[in-house]
C-alpha cells in the first residue's frame, strides 16, 4: 500500500472528507424545520463515510477492514437517497444534485479500488 502512513493519506478518505464539507454547505440552506430531520440525517450519513474509512484503517484483519469499508459503502447509498429526497423536496436544485451525485459516484469507485487494494495487500502478505 505504498507510503500510506495515516488514513489521511488515502485519496478515498480525502475525497470523502471534501464531500462531507460540501454536504454541510448544501444542507445549511435546508429549511429550519429540517434541522433535526433531513439535515441531520444527511450530515451523519456523509460523515460516516470517511469516519469508517479512518476507523477501518487501523484494523489488522481483512474481514475487519472490509467490514468498515462496507459501512462506508452503505452510508454512501444512504447519502444518495437523502440527496434525491432533498432534490424532490426542492431543497436543492438539479445542478447541485448532479454535482453531489457525481461526487458519490467518484467516491464509490474509490471505495471499490480501496477494497481491491486491501484484498491484494492481505493476499500477498
Protein Blocks (a to p, Z undefined) as FASTA:
>chain_A
ZZafbfklpmklmmmmmmmmmmmmmmmmpcfklmmmmmmmmmmmmmmmmmmmmmmmmpmb
fklmmmmmmmmmmmmmmmmmmmmmmmmnopacfklmmmmmmmmmmmmmmmmmmmmmmmmm
mmmZZ
